[in-house]
Amino acid sequence: MLAYDNLKALGAAVEADLQKAEAGNKAAGTRVRKSMQDIKKAAQEVRQAVLELRETPEAPAAPQQ
């Protein structure tokens, strides 16, 4: 699922800035907050994709011979 892969990539990308923010770097803290907003949006996309999977009727099984 592409949306989930995007979410994982965003989470991994924020790690370095998070460490810098914990060390007191204010600019890194701003970047972390922006990244968290992007992660929130990506998580919503994953939720929507899962709902669409659930709502899509399954294809009928092929007749067996």
C-alpha positions in Angstrom: 0.0 0.0 0.0 1.6 3.2 -1.2 0.0 5.4 1.5 1.5 3.3 4.2 4.9 3.3 2.7 4.7 7.1 2.5 3.8 7.2 6.2 6.8 5.0 7.1 9.1 7.2 5.1 7.8 10.4 6.8 8.4 8.8 10.3 11.9 7.8 9.4 12.7 11.2 8.0 11.7 13.1 11.2 14.1 11.2 13.5 17.2 13.3 12.9 15.3 16.6 13.5 13.7 15.2 16.6 17.1 14.5 18.1 18.3 18.0 17.2 15.1 19.4 18.8 15.6 17.5 22.0 19.1 19.0 22.1 17.6 22.5 22.0 17.7 23.4 18.3 14.5 25.5 17.9 14.6 25.4 14.1 14.6 21.6 14.2 11.6 21.7 16.6 9.7 23.7 14.0 10.6 21.2 11.3 9.5 18.4 13.6 6.1 20.0 14.2 5.6 20.4 10.4 6.6 16.8 9.9 4.2 15.7 12.5 1.4 17.5 10.6 2.5 15.7 7.4 2.4 12.4 9.3 -1.1 13.1 10.5 -2.2 13.7 6.9 -0.5 10.6 5.7 -2.1 8.5 8.5 -5.5 9.8 7.4 -4.7 8.7 3.9 -3.9 5.2 5.2 -7.2 5.2 7.1 -9.1 6.2 4.0 -7.4 3.5 1.9 -8.3 0.8 4.5 -11.9 2.0 4.5 -12.0 1.8 0.7 -10.6 -1.8 0.9 -13.3 -2.7 3.4 -16.1 -1.2 1.3 -15.0 -2.7 -2.0 -17.0 -5.9 -2.6 -14.7 -8.8 -3.1 -14.6 -10.2 -6.6 -16.5 -13.5 -6.9 -14.3 -16.6 -6.8 -13.5 -18.1 -10.2 -15.5 -21.2 -10.8 -13.4 -24.3 -10.2 -13.3 -27.0 -12.8 
